Amino acid sequence: MSDTRTYTKDDVTYEVSKLSPEGQSIFNVLVAAKKKVEEASLDLALARASVITLVSNLDKHLPDNEE
């Protein structure tokens, strides 16, 4: 099985397997960092949805504001 991962910049595509070992390491860290950003974005969306739901549910338990 060969390494077919690629990196594209400025419309030029590079095969990661042809990069230096340090370049390959940097690429791997970049891939991991991008994955963390995607996970964090999902976590943020879930947290926002939770806050909206919790506020809505809490509102149902507030006493009527009688004046």
C-alpha positions in Angstrom: 0.0 0.0 0.0 1.5 3.3 -1.0 1.1 6.7 0.5 -1.3 8.6 -1.8 -1.9 11.6 0.4 -1.5 14.9 -1.2 -1.2 18.6 -0.3 -2.5 21.3 -2.6 -1.3 24.9 -2.5 -1.8 27.6 -5.1 -3.3 25.1 -7.5 -0.2 22.8 -7.3 -0.6 19.3 -5.8 2.3 17.7 -3.9 2.6 14.0 -2.9 3.2 13.9 0.8 5.4 10.8 0.4 7.9 12.8 -1.7 8.3 15.5 1.0 11.2 15.3 3.4 10.6 13.4 6.7 10.2 16.8 8.5 7.8 17.9 5.8 5.8 14.7 6.2 5.7 15.2 10.0 4.5 18.8 9.6 1.8 17.6 7.2 0.7 15.0 9.7 0.4 17.6 12.4 -1.5 19.9 10.1 -4.0 17.0 9.4 -4.4 16.4 13.1 -4.9 20.2 13.8 -7.6 20.4 11.1 -9.3 17.4 12.6 -9.3 19.1 16.0 -10.8 22.3 14.5 -13.6 20.3 12.9 -14.2 18.5 16.3 -14.2 21.8 18.1 -16.6 23.3 15.6 -19.0 20.4 16.2 -18.6 20.7 20.0 -19.4 24.4 19.7 -22.5 23.7 17.6 -23.7 21.1 20.1 -23.1 23.4 23.1 -25.0 26.2 21.4 -27.9 23.9 20.7 -27.8 22.7 24.3 -27.9 26.2 25.7 -30.9 27.1 23.5 -32.7 24.0 24.6 -31.9 24.5 28.3 -32.9 28.1 28.2 -36.2 27.2 26.6 -36.8 24.4 29.1 -35.9 26.7 32.1 -38.3 29.4 30.8 -41.1 26.9 31.2 -40.3 26.7 34.9 -40.2 30.4 35.6 -43.2 31.8 37.5 -45.4 34.2 35.6 -44.3 37.8 36.2 -47.4 39.3 37.6 -47.5 43.1 38.0 
